[in-house]
Amino acid sequence: MRPLPMLALICLALGGCAEAEAPEESVCFGTPENGSLENGTSLPLSGANFGSYSYLGWQLGRMHVHSKVNAVLLDAFTSLETSAPGKVFVVGETGWASGGRFRPHKTHQNGLSVDLMVPVTRDGASVPLPGSSWNRFGYDLEFSDDGVLGEYRIDWDALGLWLRELHGAAQRRGVPIRRVIFEVPLQKHLFATRHGAYLRRNIVFSTKPAWVRHDEHVHVDFAVPCRPAKDD
């Protein structure tokens, strides 16, 4: 039998503690390009197999999403603990707790957008994408069209599995993936993995060049019914 956690011991000593109320479900307004959010929820700083792109970014509140999107992401990471043991995943920027303009991004305004930093290997081992203030916490890194950056290699199979588990979790939660943006020349490597056919069949990938190169991260937009955008 596991020992009781400290909080439980304190509660017993005090004669019981009231249960914490579940957070309110988020409400999104407008679109990722022009919207806002109420009751946005912060993604965890880290978990058993994932971490934030930046402790500072997380502290500043740049990792909030709609509560339904939060649940999808955490479900996917739980599945990946079994399907991808030993792999390391990094979540990039998502948005503010109240949504709205999220510079330098053109989207991420209503809690339905998430950046997934590409999983990488170094000397064959899964490692976090090397993010720091010197490379804008990973966003200024540039991979070749073969997914190579110095000693780092994009882990195509891990990326394909991540998107597959994300899609599965989204389907179970009733929160469809609306689209994925990933640098077009790199998509062929993703589709060449054992997950390629599944991804092509189930996820819409943008085939247009993005306004900035999306090679160090994959942008995912989810589909949740939102209210009309609020008037300024």
N, C-alpha and C positions, 0 to 999 in steps of 0.2 A: 504494500500500500504506500502510495506517495505521501510525503509530508505535506501538510496543509500550507499553502502560500501565506506569506506574512499578512496580506490584507485579510484573509479569512481568519487568521488567529486573532487579529485586532478586533474584527467584528464579533467573534465569539466572546472576547473579553469584555466588550462593551454591551453585550446582550443582543447583538444583531445589527446589521446595517441594511438600510433600504437599498433595493435593487436599482441600479442606474437605468434611467429611461433610455429606450432605443432612440437614436437620433432621428429627427424628422426626415422624411424622404425629400430629396431635392426637387426643385421645380425649375425647369429650363425655359428660357424665353428666346424667341427668334431662332437664329441659325449660328453655326460656328463662326461665320464671317461677320455677323451683326446680331449680337445677343447678350444675354446676361443669365445669372444663376442665383437661385435662393437656396439656402441650406446646403451649400457645397461642402463636400467631405474631403478631408486630406488623406492622401494615400500614406501608408506607413513609411517611415524613413528607410526601413529595411525589413527583411524577413529571412526565412531559412535559406532561400535560394535567389534572393533579389535585393537590390538596394537602389537608392536614389542617385541620380546623376550628380547631385551636389547637396551637401549638408546645408550650405548657405541658401541655395535655392529653396530647399525644403523649409528652412527656418523663415524665409521671407514670404512663404505662403504661395509659392509658384507650382504646387503640386496638388491642387484641388480639382475634383471632378464631381459629376453627378453621382449621387449615392448608388444608382443602379450600375453605373460604369465601374465604380469602386468595387462592388461585389463581383462583377465579371472578372476583373483583373486578379483579385485575390483567389477566386475559384481556379483560374488558369494556373496561377503559381502553385496552388496546392496539387493540381494534377501533374505539373511538371516535376514535382519532387519525386514522383514515381516514374514518369515516362522519360525524364532527363536527369537522372541522379548525377550529381557532381558538376552540373552546368550552372553557370553564373549569369544572371540577367540584370539589366540596368534599365530603370524607367526614367525617361527624360521629363521635359516640362509638360504640364497639362493645362493649368489656368489658375485664376484667382478664385477665392471662395465665393465672391459675388459675380464672377464672370466679367464681361466687358473687355475693353481693349487690352491686349496682352502683348506688348512690344517685346521683341521685334516680329512676332508672329502675325500673320494676317488672319488666322482663325483662332481656335482655342477660346472662344468668347462665351460659350454657354454650357461648359462642363462635359461636352461630348467628344472632345479631341484629346488624344494621348500620343505622346512620342515614345517609341520603343527604341532605345539605343541598341545598335546591332551587337549581338553576342560575338565575342572574338576569342581566338586562341593565340597563345604565344608559346612557342616550342611544344606545340601539341596539347597544351593544357588550357582549359577554360579559365579565362581571367576577365575582370571587369574592363570595360572600355576605359582607357586612360584619360580621365577628365580632370581639368584643373583650370585655374583662372588664366593660365597661359594659352589655353586653346578654347576658351569660352565654354569650359566644362564639357568638352567633347564635341560641341557643335561646329568648331572650326577645323576638325580633323577631315582629311580628304583621302578617301580610298580610291585605288585605281579601279577601272572597270572590271577587273578580275577579283576585286575585294581584298587587295593587299595594301598595307601601309607599314612600311618598315618591317619590324618583326611580328606585326600583328596580321592575322588573317580573319576575315569574316567567317564565322562558323555557320555555314549555310544550312546544315541539317538542323542545328539548334534553332536557328531563326525560323525555318519552315515549321518545326514542331511547335514553337512558341505561338505562331499565328494559327496553327491548327487547333491547339488547345484553347486559344483565345476565342476562336470561332465556336468551338464546342461549348464553352462556358457561356458565351453570348446567346447561343441557341437555347440552352437550358434555362437561362434567365429571361428569355423573351426580349433581348436587347440586341437586335441585329447589327452587324458591322455594315455601315453604309458604303465605305470605300477605304482603300489603303493607298497611300502615296509612297512610292519607293523609286529611286532613280531607275529610269527605264532600262538602260544598258545592264544594270545589275539584276534585273528581274529574271533573266534567263538562267542565272545560276541558282536562284531560288526554285524555279520551276523544274530544274534538273534533279532536285533532291527526291527522296522517296515520298515526300509530301506534296510534290509539285502538282500532280493530277488533282488531288483533293483541293488544293488552294485555287487552282484555275476554275474548278467546278463550283466552288462555294463562296469565293470572295472576289469582289470587284476591285481590280487594280487600275489606278489611273495610268493611261498611256500617253498623257501629255506631260511635257517637261514642266517641273514645278518652278516657282519664281526663284527659289534657291535650291542648290543641289541637296538632294535627300539621299546621301550615301552612308552617312554615319548614324542615321536613324530612320525608322519607319513611322510614318504618320498614320494614325488610325482614327477615323471618325465613326462614332456609333449613331444609331438611330433610335431616339426616344421621342415620343410625342411631346412637343413643346407648345407653350402658349405664344401668342403673337409678341413680337419684340416690344418692349416698353418704349414709350415716347421719351425723348430726351428732355 
